[in-house]
């Protein structure tokens, strides 16, 4: 991590833990917003006006938080307005780096070799972890936001002058319900799998494991009535949050993170839901199974030998959909 702008130690997956060994995730630090007229958003300072070609989004295909911002870009038709830079999925002693893996960008247009150099460019005295996603303002050469929830919401509304409406991922009449479901998904599932995988005590692991599968069982029941999305016929940001965890479950969380009661493929309503969202235009391009597996299985604390499992993939891939070309990229 960075301490007062200096990279000080080798990368460690456990960002923090409590006295019972429970994994604690770092809070995002940069919280400015892009708005249609450049006025301040809910947090941070103003001056970040929505303009085509002004912003750059740094992501890792391994990362579920970054991947939901890619989903928002695709669903809102923004890939031509905002540049996307993909980092190497394998974590190094310098954190996220550029180049060295098929499908990753060989260089940062701004000249950085490691993602943490962007953080110190924006704040020479920054203390914290250099995480993805990063939303970067090319005009002022600074970091706008590194909180995926904020980025999804600004992509949903800030650039509507240049794109078709696409789905409204945060409709006002569902806002309260979306916020409540998002909070539940985060604590029990999105972050719950990490709390299981990075637990440093048996108690912490079992607590997280139980939360993960209690949540999955409730979602399986919720989707068993035939609704296409979590809120019926309307695709929302809650669906993005759920999808990015589901699409990684059998490939990484089931084995590496010990969330192994059953594969997602054994839950028919959730599996059908996963495939339904994957079939939406542009979504399959946000899922790179080779990056996901290479990235997660590069975590030495969990996989010292660095061996990447052969499956899932190929002819038995759970992501085979008629009419959709999906494979290890």
Buried (B, 14 or more C-beta within 10 A) or exposed (E): BBEEBEBEEEBEBBBEBEEEBBBEBEEBBBBBBBBBEBEEBEEBEEBBBBBEEBBBBBBBBBBBBBBBBBBBBBBBBBBEBBBBBBBBBBBEEBBBBBEEBEBBBEEBEEEBEBBBBBBBBBBEEBBBBBBBBBBBBBEEEBBBBBBBBBBBBBBBBBBBEEBEEBBBBBBEEBEEBBEEBBEBBBEBBBBBBBBBBBBEBEEBBEBBBBBBBEBBEEBBEBBBEEBBBBBEEBBBBBBBBBBBBBBBBBBBBBBBBBBEEEBBBEBEBBBEBBBBBBBBEBBBBBBBBBBBBBBBBBBBEBBEEEEBBEEBBEEEBBBBBEEBEBEBE
